[in-house]
């Protein structure tokens, strides 16, 4: 009988202390983990804009000017479940664009100005219908010596459409200055 009484387990107080410690760790760790995930997802925008800059710079080296036609510069993004749409805002074509010396023609309405992981836009619209919020971003036309490209999307874990109303907006220009013009880490 004495052997049975000497066997002891955890008391209820000890179990409650362990549960409280786990709760405190979770309260601190989960929000930090969500922020880390959001920042990691933003790397898609940064990589797309770096690729857009490289394509624009290659085009400029060959034709001595920039373009807002993604087909002209040979740019499109690839992948599935992308969170950002990349390209140029507004339907304005480049100013001072010249087709001299064999440069490809620039579309007067900049019809091919976004890429969403499928094909480059060929519908004639300047952005997909879900990207209407982007029309309020800063000017993104180009000239012979300048351009500004934009990546717009969301970092929310559940987002299937990058055109949500609470977007995260990044931009790049001709000197490869990549900046976050509208920060929104979304909700996970």
MDTraj code that builds the backbone (N, CA, C; nanometers):
import mdtraj as md
import numpy as np

residues = "UNK UNK UNK UNK UNK UNK UNK UNK UNK UNK UNK UNK UNK UNK UNK UNK UNK UNK UNK UNK UNK UNK UNK UNK UNK UNK UNK UNK UNK UNK UNK UNK UNK UNK UNK UNK UNK UNK UNK UNK UNK UNK UNK UNK UNK UNK UNK UNK UNK UNK UNK UNK UNK UNK UNK UNK UNK UNK UNK UNK UNK UNK UNK UNK UNK UNK UNK UNK UNK UNK UNK UNK UNK UNK UNK UNK UNK UNK UNK UNK UNK UNK UNK UNK UNK UNK UNK UNK UNK UNK UNK UNK UNK UNK UNK UNK UNK UNK UNK UNK UNK UNK UNK UNK UNK UNK UNK UNK UNK UNK UNK UNK UNK UNK UNK UNK UNK UNK UNK UNK UNK UNK UNK UNK UNK UNK UNK UNK UNK UNK UNK UNK UNK UNK UNK UNK UNK UNK UNK UNK UNK UNK UNK UNK UNK UNK UNK UNK UNK UNK UNK UNK UNK UNK UNK UNK UNK UNK UNK UNK UNK UNK UNK UNK UNK UNK UNK UNK UNK UNK UNK UNK UNK UNK UNK UNK UNK UNK UNK UNK UNK UNK UNK UNK UNK UNK UNK UNK".split()
xyz = np.array([
    [0.0806, -0.1180, 0.0000],
    [0.0000, 0.0000, 0.0000],
    [0.0864, 0.1266, 0.0000],
    [0.1983, 0.1227, 0.0760],
    [0.2857, 0.2383, 0.0810],
    [0.3461, 0.2686, -0.0550],
    [0.3762, 0.1679, -0.1343],
    [0.4348, 0.1896, -0.2666],
    [0.3386, 0.2651, -0.3578],
    [0.2115, 0.2385, -0.3464],
    [0.1133, 0.3074, -0.4287],
    [0.1000, 0.4533, -0.3878],
    [0.1131, 0.4839, -0.2619],
    [0.1000, 0.6219, -0.2164],
    [0.2224, 0.7056, -0.2514],
    [0.3402, 0.6446, -0.2660],
    [0.4607, 0.7191, -0.2984],
    [0.4676, 0.7616, -0.4453],
    [0.3893, 0.7038, -0.5309],
    [0.3880, 0.7442, -0.6718],
    [0.3168, 0.8774, -0.6824],
    [0.3880, 0.9726, -0.7366],
    [0.3260, 1.1043, -0.7484],
    [0.3326, 1.1514, -0.8939],
    [0.2430, 1.2425, -0.9280],
    [0.2396, 1.3007, -1.0619],
    [0.2536, 1.4504, -1.0519],
    [0.2097, 1.5199, -1.1550],
    [0.2130, 1.6656, -1.1533],
    [0.0905, 1.7176, -1.0789],
    [0.1116, 1.8204, -1.0026],
    [-0.0022, 1.8821, -0.9357],
    [-0.0734, 1.9741, -1.0354],
    [-0.1935, 2.0125, -0.9992],
    [-0.2710, 2.0999, -1.0857],
    [-0.2024, 2.2360, -1.0990],
    [-0.1378, 2.2851, -0.9972],
    [-0.0683, 2.4130, -1.0013],
    [0.0487, 2.4052, -1.0986],
    [0.1234, 2.2978, -1.0949],
    [0.2359, 2.2820, -1.1870],
    [0.1879, 2.2802, -1.3324],
    [0.0801, 2.2126, -1.3590],
    [0.0241, 2.2082, -1.4943],
    [-0.0235, 2.3471, -1.5381],
    [-0.0847, 2.4223, -1.4501],
    [-0.1320, 2.5562, -1.4840],
    [-0.0149, 2.6514, -1.5117],
    [0.0963, 2.6356, -1.4403],
    [0.2144, 2.7181, -1.4644],
    [0.2695, 2.6901, -1.6048],
    [0.2757, 2.5624, -1.6421],
    [0.3248, 2.5253, -1.7752],
    [0.2323, 2.5822, -1.8834],
    [0.1018, 2.5730, -1.8644],
    [0.0064, 2.6264, -1.9610],
    [0.0219, 2.7782, -1.9724],
    [0.0421, 2.8462, -1.8620],
    [0.0605, 2.9916, -1.8640],
    [0.1879, 3.0301, -1.9391],
    [0.2966, 2.9562, -1.9177],
    [0.4221, 2.9845, -1.9879],
    [0.4040, 2.9649, -2.1385],
    [0.3376, 2.8589, -2.1788],
    [0.3123, 2.8343, -2.3216],
    [0.2256, 2.9455, -2.3802],
    [0.1272, 2.9920, -2.3054],
    [0.0415, 3.1009, -2.3519],
    [0.1183, 3.2304, -2.3738],
    [0.2094, 3.2623, -2.2824],
    [0.2894, 3.3835, -2.2963],
    [0.3807, 3.3735, -2.4180],
    [0.4446, 3.2593, -2.4353],
    [0.5320, 3.2403, -2.5513],
    [0.4539, 3.2512, -2.6820],
    [0.3341, 3.1936, -2.6853],
    [0.2523, 3.2012, -2.8064],
    [0.2079, 3.3447, -2.8337],
    [0.1726, 3.4191, -2.7285],
    [0.1285, 3.5576, -2.7467],
    [0.2403, 3.6450, -2.8017],
    [0.3622, 3.6139, -2.7706],
    [0.4764, 3.6905, -2.8215],
    [0.5181, 3.6406, -2.9595],
    [0.5221, 3.5104, -2.9782],
    [0.5781, 3.4510, -3.0998],
    [0.4905, 3.4565, -3.2228],
    [0.3614, 3.4377, -3.2083],
    [0.2732, 3.4292, -3.3257],
    [0.2686, 3.5612, -3.4032],
    [0.2504, 3.6780, -3.3383],
    [0.2528, 3.8024, -3.4170],
    [0.3873, 3.8268, -3.4857],
    [0.4954, 3.7939, -3.4195],
    [0.6271, 3.8109, -3.4805],
    [0.6431, 3.7193, -3.6016],
    [0.5935, 3.5983, -3.5909],
    [0.5999, 3.5037, -3.7024],
    [0.5178, 3.5543, -3.8207],
    [0.4016, 3.6114, -3.7935],
    [0.3171, 3.6651, -3.9005],
    [0.3865, 3.7806, -3.9725],
    [0.4530, 3.8680, -3.8963],
    [0.5254, 3.9788, -3.9592],
    [0.6414, 3.9270, -4.0432],
    [0.7084, 3.8252, -3.9939],
    [0.8188, 3.7658, -4.0695],
    [0.7680, 3.7066, -4.2008],
    [0.6544, 3.6375, -4.1967],
    [0.5954, 3.5809, -4.3188],
    [0.5596, 3.6915, -4.4183],
    [0.5012, 3.8001, -4.3696],
    [0.4613, 3.9097, -4.4579],
    [0.5829, 3.9709, -4.5259],
    [0.6881, 3.9940, -4.4519],
    [0.8090, 4.0514, -4.5113],
    [0.8709, 3.9552, -4.6122],
    [0.8650, 3.8266, -4.5853],
    [0.9180, 3.7287, -4.6806],
    [0.8355, 3.7283, -4.8089],
    [0.7047, 3.7455, -4.7973],
    [0.6187, 3.7486, -4.9156],
    [0.6451, 3.8718, -5.0013],
    [0.6894, 3.9804, -4.9390],
    [0.7190, 4.1020, -5.0154],
    [0.8396, 4.0840, -5.1068],
    [0.9180, 3.9806, -5.0828],
    [1.0332, 3.9574, -5.1704],
    [0.9885, 3.9297, -5.3140],
    [0.8665, 3.8784, -5.3331],
    [0.8144, 3.8582, -5.4689],
    [0.8089, 3.9902, -5.5443],
    [0.7592, 4.0955, -5.4780],
    [0.7516, 4.2276, -5.5425],
    [0.8906, 4.2801, -5.5741],
    [0.9817, 4.2661, -5.4794],
    [1.1176, 4.3171, -5.4990],
    [1.1872, 4.2444, -5.6139],
    [1.1712, 4.1128, -5.6212],
    [1.2349, 4.0363, -5.7289],
    [1.1746, 4.0701, -5.8651],
    [1.0428, 4.0864, -5.8699],
    [0.9780, 4.1228, -5.9964],
    [1.0240, 4.2595, -6.0442],
    [1.0345, 4.3538, -5.9520],
    [1.0786, 4.4880, -5.9907],
    [1.2255, 4.4892, -6.0315],
    [1.3071, 4.4070, -5.9665],
    [1.4475, 4.3975, -6.0082],
    [1.4567, 4.3401, -6.1490],
    [1.3726, 4.2410, -6.1802],
    [1.3705, 4.1838, -6.3152],
    [1.3184, 4.2853, -6.4165],
    [1.2185, 4.3646, -6.3768],
    [1.1670, 4.4694, -6.4645],
    [1.2754, 4.5730, -6.4933],
    [1.3514, 4.6104, -6.3918],
    [1.4609, 4.7039, -6.4117],
    [1.5639, 4.6475, -6.5091],
    [1.5987, 4.5209, -6.4913],
    [1.6977, 4.4573, -6.5794],
    [1.6487, 4.4559, -6.7240],
    [1.5192, 4.4235, -6.7434],
    [1.4632, 4.4224, -6.8790],
    [1.4636, 4.5626, -6.9393],
    [1.4264, 4.6629, -6.8597],
    [1.4276, 4.8013, -6.9086],
    [1.5696, 4.8460, -6.9424],
    [1.6647, 4.8118, -6.8579],
    [1.8029, 4.8529, -6.8813],
    [1.8584, 4.7861, -7.0071],
    [1.8240, 4.6595, -7.0294],
    [1.8667, 4.5910, -7.1522],
    [1.8075, 4.6583, -7.2753],
    [1.6783, 4.6938, -7.2658],
    [1.6122, 4.7627, -7.3765],
    [1.6804, 4.8975, -7.4017],
    [1.7113, 4.9709, -7.2936],
    [1.7755, 5.1016, -7.3088],
    [1.9142, 5.0893, -7.3700],
    [1.9869, 4.9857, -7.3340],
    [2.1204, 4.9671, -7.3904],
    [2.1138, 4.9444, -7.5412],
    [2.0073, 4.8765, -7.5843],
    [1.9956, 4.8478, -7.7271],
    [1.9351, 4.9640, -7.8058],
    [1.8329, 5.0308, -7.7494],
    [1.7593, 5.1317, -7.8256],
    [1.7749, 5.2737, -7.7719],
    [1.8522, 5.2931, -7.6667],
    [1.8801, 5.4236, -7.6095],
    [1.7551, 5.4948, -7.5578],
    [1.6579, 5.4171, -7.5058],
    [1.5365, 5.4721, -7.4474],
    [1.4663, 5.3625, -7.3681],
    [1.3717, 5.4001, -7.2840],
    [1.2918, 5.3046, -7.2080],
    [1.1581, 5.2830, -7.2775],
    [1.0821, 5.1832, -7.2307],
    [0.9522, 5.1517, -7.2873],
    [0.8548, 5.1183, -7.1748],
    [0.7243, 5.1395, -7.1971],
    [0.6237, 5.0920, -7.1025],
    [0.5447, 4.9755, -7.1615],
    [0.5961, 4.9150, -7.2638],
    [0.5335, 4.7978, -7.3234],
    [0.6155, 4.6765, -7.2797],
    [0.5563, 4.5928, -7.1941],
    [0.6299, 4.4783, -7.1401],
    [0.6732, 4.3813, -7.2491],
    [0.5985, 4.3742, -7.3571],
    [0.6399, 4.2869, -7.4679],
    [0.7643, 4.3416, -7.5361],
    [0.7752, 4.4734, -7.5454],
    [0.8952, 4.5329, -7.6047],
    [1.0204, 4.4977, -7.5248],
    [1.0092, 4.5025, -7.3937],
    [1.1271, 4.4778, -7.3104],
    [1.1447, 4.3303, -7.2766],
    [1.0494, 4.2457, -7.3156],
    [1.0617, 4.1016, -7.2927],
    [1.0409, 4.0602, -7.1484],
    [0.9498, 4.1273, -7.0786],
    [0.9282, 4.0995, -6.9370],
    [0.7943, 4.0323, -6.9136],
    [0.7932, 3.9317, -6.8285],
    [0.6712, 3.8754, -6.7705],
    [0.7126, 3.7975, -6.6472],
    [0.6226, 3.7863, -6.5531],
    [0.6508, 3.7082, -6.4326],
    [0.5936, 3.5691, -6.4512],
    [0.6533, 3.4731, -6.3832],
    [0.6071, 3.3357, -6.3934],
    [0.5806, 3.2817, -6.2547],
    [0.4976, 3.1815, -6.2468],
    [0.4688, 3.1182, -6.1197],
    [0.3204, 3.1041, -6.0980],
    [0.2866, 3.0402, -5.9887],
    [0.1468, 3.0252, -5.9524],
    [0.1282, 3.0811, -5.8122],
    [0.0054, 3.1153, -5.7800],
    [-0.0286, 3.1732, -5.6496],
    [0.0541, 3.2980, -5.6205],
    [0.0737, 3.3807, -5.7208],
    [0.1493, 3.5037, -5.7027],
    [0.0661, 3.6046, -5.6241],
    [0.1323, 3.6871, -5.5478],
    [0.0655, 3.7846, -5.4638],
    [0.0723, 3.9256, -5.5214],
    [0.1531, 3.9472, -5.6244],
    [0.1731, 4.0809, -5.6806],
    [0.1542, 4.0797, -5.8314],
    [0.1033, 4.1893, -5.8828],
    [0.0956, 4.2155, -6.0255],
    [0.2017, 4.3211, -6.0540],
    [0.2802, 4.3021, -6.1590],
    [0.3932, 4.3905, -6.1868],
    [0.3781, 4.4542, -6.3237],
    [0.4140, 4.5794, -6.3344],
    [0.4102, 4.6461, -6.4638],
    [0.4120, 4.7962, -6.4511],
    [0.3347, 4.8629, -6.5382],
    [0.3294, 5.0079, -6.5407],
    [0.1859, 5.0516, -6.5239],
    [0.1647, 5.1511, -6.4426],
    [0.0315, 5.2034, -6.4197],
    [-0.0071, 5.2992, -6.5313],
    [-0.1342, 5.3179, -6.5487],
    [-0.1968, 5.4117, -6.6413],
    [-0.1791, 5.3697, -6.7861],
    [-0.2597, 5.4259, -6.8716],
    [-0.2574, 5.3884, -7.0121],
    [-0.1774, 5.4821, -7.0986],
    [-0.0871, 5.5571, -7.0412],
    [-0.0111, 5.6515, -7.1221],
    [0.1154, 5.5869, -7.1750],
    [0.1429, 5.6068, -7.2980],
    [0.2659, 5.5553, -7.3577],
    [0.3811, 5.6480, -7.3224],
    [0.5010, 5.6045, -7.3537],
    [0.6188, 5.6864, -7.3254],
    [0.6127, 5.8175, -7.4019],
    [0.6612, 5.9212, -7.3379],
    [0.6766, 6.0474, -7.4088],
    [0.8133, 6.0458, -7.4751],
    [0.8279, 6.1142, -7.5798],
    [0.9553, 6.1232, -7.6533],
    [1.0048, 5.9876, -7.7011],
    [0.9143, 5.8933, -7.7264],
    [0.9554, 5.7615, -7.7724],
    [0.9834, 5.7667, -7.9214],
    [1.0933, 5.7072, -7.9631],
    [1.1311, 5.7115, -8.1035],
    [1.1479, 5.5702, -8.1577],
    [1.0939, 5.5450, -8.2742],
    [1.1139, 5.4156, -8.3380],
    [1.2283, 5.4214, -8.4384],
    [1.3045, 5.5281, -8.4308],
    [1.4195, 5.5422, -8.5187],
    [1.5205, 5.4306, -8.4967],
    [1.5969, 5.4021, -8.5977],
    [1.6991, 5.2981, -8.5944],
    [1.6433, 5.1607, -8.5625],
    [1.5154, 5.1382, -8.5937],
    [1.4567, 5.0049, -8.5819],
    [1.3994, 4.9674, -8.4480],
    [1.3849, 5.0601, -8.3547],
    [1.3250, 5.0288, -8.2251],
    [1.1825, 4.9798, -8.2442],
    [1.1363, 4.8843, -8.1640],
    [0.9996, 4.8357, -8.1782],
    [0.8988, 4.9465, -8.1480],
    [0.7851, 4.9395, -8.2121],
    [0.6827, 5.0421, -8.1934],
    [0.6285, 5.0367, -8.0516],
    [0.6063, 5.1527, -7.9955],
    [0.5461, 5.1652, -7.8622],
    [0.3961, 5.1785, -7.8807],
    [0.3188, 5.0982, -7.8084],
    [0.1735, 5.1080, -7.8180],
    [0.1297, 5.2438, -7.7651],
    [0.0421, 5.3106, -7.8381],
    [0.0009, 5.4447, -7.7970],
    [-0.0804, 5.4423, -7.6690],
    [-0.1419, 5.3305, -7.6359],
    [-0.2180, 5.3211, -7.5116],
    [-0.1477, 5.2331, -7.4095],
    [-0.0256, 5.1941, -7.4332],
    [0.0498, 5.1077, -7.3418],
    [-0.0330, 4.9870, -7.3018],
    [-0.0829, 4.9149, -7.4021],
    [-0.1752, 4.8046, -7.3768],
    [-0.1109, 4.6888, -7.3009],
    [0.0161, 4.6684, -7.3166],
    [0.0809, 4.5538, -7.2542],
    [0.1586, 4.5994, -7.1308],
    [0.0855, 4.6445, -7.0298],
    [0.1530, 4.7094, -6.9196],
    [0.1468, 4.6373, -6.7869],
    [0.1003, 4.5143, -6.7815],
    [0.1062, 4.4412, -6.6562],
    [0.1225, 4.2926, -6.6814],
    [0.1768, 4.2239, -6.5841],
    [0.1937, 4.0800, -6.5922],
    [0.1608, 4.0213, -6.4562],
    [0.0789, 3.9177, -6.4557],
    [0.0294, 3.8630, -6.3293],
    [0.0697, 3.7176, -6.3067],
    [0.1703, 3.6700, -6.3742],
    [0.2131, 3.5321, -6.3578],
    [0.1640, 3.4427, -6.4701],
    [0.0655, 3.4901, -6.5458],
    [0.0212, 3.4195, -6.6647],
    [0.0901, 3.4848, -6.7816],
    [0.0120, 3.5394, -6.8704],
    [0.0688, 3.6110, -6.9841],
    [0.0713, 3.7603, -6.9571],
    [0.1483, 3.8302, -7.0349],
    [0.1438, 3.9758, -7.0325],
    [0.0066, 4.0175, -7.0829],
    [-0.0493, 4.1224, -7.0235],
    [-0.1814, 4.1711, -7.0628],
    [-0.1852, 4.2019, -7.2124],
    [-0.2835, 4.1458, -7.2800],
    [-0.3020, 4.1768, -7.4218],
    [-0.4429, 4.2294, -7.4491],
    [-0.5184, 4.2575, -7.3446],
    [-0.6583, 4.2954, -7.3637],
    [-0.6769, 4.4411, -7.4026],
    [-0.5730, 4.5223, -7.3920],
    [-0.5869, 4.6630, -7.4226],
    [-0.6107, 4.7480, -7.2993],
    [-0.6430, 4.6849, -7.1862],
    [-0.6600, 4.7604, -7.0617],
    [-0.5239, 4.7853, -6.9993],
    [-0.5128, 4.8935, -6.9245],
    [-0.3834, 4.9227, -6.8662],
    [-0.3555, 4.8372, -6.7434],
    [-0.4603, 4.7898, -6.6736],
    [-0.4434, 4.6953, -6.5635],
    [-0.5607, 4.5992, -6.5658],
    [-0.5459, 4.4883, -6.4994],
    [-0.6575, 4.3950, -6.4851],
    [-0.7698, 4.4650, -6.4097],
    [-0.8898, 4.4153, -6.4248],
    [-1.0034, 4.4801, -6.3592],
    [-0.9866, 4.4827, -6.2083],
    [-0.9144, 4.3876, -6.1525],
    [-0.8930, 4.3854, -6.0086],
    [-0.7894, 4.4861, -5.9635],
    [-0.7214, 4.5514, -6.0575],
    [-0.6120, 4.6408, -6.0218],
    [-0.6519, 4.7874, -6.0279],
    [-0.7809, 4.8168, -6.0202],
    [-0.8241, 4.9553, -6.0355],
    [-0.7683, 5.0454, -5.9265],
    [-0.7417, 4.9934, -5.8077],
    [-0.6884, 5.0757, -5.7005],
    [-0.5531, 5.1351, -5.7383],
    [-0.4792, 5.0686, -5.8236],
    [-0.3456, 5.1147, -5.8594],
    [-0.3479, 5.2453, -5.9365],
    [-0.4590, 5.2821, -5.9919],
    [-0.4631, 5.4062, -6.0692],
    [-0.4404, 5.5289, -5.9824],
    [-0.4411, 5.5142, -5.8511],
    [-0.4147, 5.6280, -5.7639],
    [-0.2673, 5.6380, -5.7266],
    [-0.1845, 5.5459, -5.7731],
    [-0.0419, 5.5493, -5.7404],
    [0.0259, 5.6641, -5.8150],
    [0.1525, 5.6836, -5.7863],
    [0.2255, 5.7936, -5.8490],
    [0.2402, 5.7709, -5.9989],
    [0.2746, 5.8760, -6.0707],
    [0.2870, 5.8693, -6.2169],
    [0.3899, 5.7650, -6.2566],
    [0.3591, 5.6866, -6.3572],
    [0.4488, 5.5796, -6.3974],
    [0.4693, 5.5755, -6.5478],
    [0.4720, 5.6887, -6.6091],
    [0.5037, 5.6903, -6.7519],
    [0.6538, 5.6882, -6.7682],
    [0.7008, 5.6836, -6.8894],
    [0.8451, 5.6861, -6.9108],
    [0.8784, 5.7856, -7.0207],
    [1.0017, 5.8204, -7.0252],
    [1.0532, 5.9067, -7.1311],
    [1.1789, 5.8375, -7.1821],
    [1.2526, 5.9041, -7.2648],
    [1.3736, 5.8417, -7.3159],
    [1.4705, 5.8082, -7.2035],
    [1.4721, 5.8864, -7.0960],
    [1.5744, 5.8684, -6.9937],
    [1.5210, 5.8218, -6.8592],
    [1.3894, 5.8071, -6.8414],
    [1.3338, 5.7677, -6.7116],
    [1.2209, 5.6678, -6.7277],
    [1.1923, 5.5948, -6.6211],
    [1.0731, 5.5107, -6.6136],
    [1.0443, 5.4803, -6.4677],
    [0.9215, 5.4415, -6.4382],
    [0.8839, 5.3944, -6.3057],
    [0.7909, 5.2759, -6.3232],
    [0.8290, 5.1636, -6.2659],
    [0.7459, 5.0441, -6.2681],
    [0.6861, 5.0210, -6.1310],
    [0.5760, 4.9455, -6.1251],
    [0.5044, 4.9253, -6.0001],
    [0.4720, 4.7775, -5.9824],
    [0.4790, 4.7315, -5.8566],
    [0.4273, 4.5997, -5.8183],
    [0.3234, 4.6241, -5.7098],
    [0.2043, 4.5702, -5.7300],
    [0.0935, 4.5934, -5.6381],
    [0.0326, 4.4599, -5.6008],
    [0.0089, 4.4385, -5.4730],
    [-0.0508, 4.3133, -5.4306],
    [-0.0795, 4.3106, -5.2832],
    [-0.0814, 4.1899, -5.2291],
    [-0.1117, 4.1712, -5.0878],
    [-0.0241, 4.0612, -5.0312],
    [0.0042, 4.0706, -4.9019],
    [0.0846, 3.9684, -4.8364],
    [0.0010, 3.8804, -4.7458],
    [-0.1298, 3.8996, -4.7453],
    [-0.2171, 3.8193, -4.6607],
    [-0.2102, 3.6733, -4.7024],
    [-0.2100, 3.5856, -4.6050],
    [-0.1944, 3.4426, -4.6313],
    [-0.3109, 3.3852, -4.7103],
    [-0.4290, 3.4432, -4.6946],
    [-0.5477, 3.3873, -4.7592],
    [-0.5809, 3.4535, -4.8914],
    [-0.5035, 3.5487, -4.9333],
    [-0.5377, 3.6249, -5.0538],
    [-0.5144, 3.5423, -5.1792],
    [-0.6207, 3.5277, -5.2573],
    [-0.6078, 3.4602, -5.3860],
    [-0.6006, 3.5610, -5.4987],
    [-0.6344, 3.6860, -5.4685],
    [-0.6401, 3.7901, -5.5699],
    [-0.5528, 3.9066, -5.5261],
    [-0.4499, 3.9432, -5.6041],
    [-0.3652, 4.0544, -5.5631],
    [-0.4319, 4.1903, -5.5729],
    [-0.5526, 4.1978, -5.6242],
    [-0.6187, 4.3263, -5.6414],
    [-0.7112, 4.3629, -5.5277],
    [-0.6818, 4.3207, -5.4058],
    [-0.7676, 4.3547, -5.2933],
    [-0.7579, 4.5028, -5.2615],
    [-0.8500, 4.5500, -5.1809],
    [-0.8561, 4.6931, -5.1526],
    [-0.7447, 4.7408, -5.0609],
    [-0.6819, 4.6525, -4.9862],
    [-0.5726, 4.6953, -4.8979],
    [-0.4418, 4.6446, -4.9555],
    [-0.3893, 4.7174, -5.0502],
    [-0.2733, 4.6708, -5.1235],
    [-0.1409, 4.7178, -5.0683],
    [-0.0388, 4.6457, -5.1057],
    [0.0992, 4.6776, -5.0730],
    [0.1638, 4.7181, -5.2051],
    [0.2143, 4.8415, -5.2156],
    [0.2632, 4.8949, -5.3421],
    [0.4126, 4.9228, -5.3358],
    [0.4846, 4.8713, -5.4344],
    [0.6281, 4.8913, -5.4487],
    [0.6543, 4.9549, -5.5837],
    [0.7646, 5.0296, -5.5951],
    [0.7999, 5.0881, -5.7240],
    [0.9503, 5.0796, -5.7467],
    [0.9881, 5.0883, -5.8738],
    [1.1292, 5.0916, -5.9126],
    [1.1442, 5.1967, -6.0219],
    [1.2604, 5.2630, -6.0254],
    [1.2832, 5.3621, -6.1305],
    [1.4127, 5.3309, -6.2052],
    [1.4536, 5.4233, -6.2914],
    [1.5664, 5.4000, -6.3808],
    [1.7006, 5.3894, -6.3090],
    [1.7088, 5.4278, -6.1819],
    [1.8341, 5.4126, -6.1070],
    [1.8260, 5.2954, -6.0091],
    [1.7285, 5.2086, -6.0291],
    [1.7036, 5.0880, -5.9501],
    [1.6722, 5.1196, -5.8044],
    [1.6046, 5.2298, -5.7820],
    [1.5578, 5.2638, -5.6488],
    [1.4243, 5.1926, -5.6278],
    [1.4266, 5.0880, -5.5461],
    [1.3054, 5.0130, -5.5159],
    [1.2524, 5.0650, -5.3830],
    [1.1280, 5.1112, -5.3832],
    [1.0715, 5.1674, -5.2607],
    [0.9298, 5.1175, -5.2390],
    [0.8916, 5.1136, -5.1125],
    [0.7580, 5.0716, -5.0718],
    [0.6738, 5.1975, -5.0571],
    [0.5934, 5.2282, -5.1578],
    [0.5183, 5.3537, -5.1575],
    [0.3895, 5.3454, -5.0776],
    [0.3376, 5.2242, -5.0548],
    [0.2195, 5.2058, -4.9706],
    [0.2398, 5.0766, -4.8950],
    [0.2666, 5.0862, -4.7664],
    [0.2939, 4.9682, -4.6861],
    [0.1639, 4.9138, -4.6311],
    [0.1389, 4.7863, -4.6546],
    [0.0259, 4.7190, -4.5936],
    [0.0619, 4.5737, -4.5800],
    [0.0933, 4.5309, -4.4595],
    [0.1322, 4.3923, -4.4379],
    [0.0128, 4.2997, -4.4335],
    [-0.1080, 4.3525, -4.4382],
    [-0.2259, 4.2678, -4.4431],
    [-0.2451, 4.1902, -4.3151],
    [-0.3373, 4.0974, -4.3204],
    [-0.3638, 4.0137, -4.2029],
    [-0.3429, 3.8686, -4.2411],
    [-0.2860, 3.7962, -4.1501],
    [-0.2622, 3.6545, -4.1736],
    [-0.3625, 3.5795, -4.0949],
])
top = md.Topology()
chain = top.add_chain()
for i, resn in enumerate(residues, 1):
    res = top.add_residue(resn, chain, resSeq=i)
    for name in ("N", "CA", "C"):
        top.add_atom(name, md.element.get_by_symbol(name[0]), res)
traj = md.Trajectory(xyz[None], top)
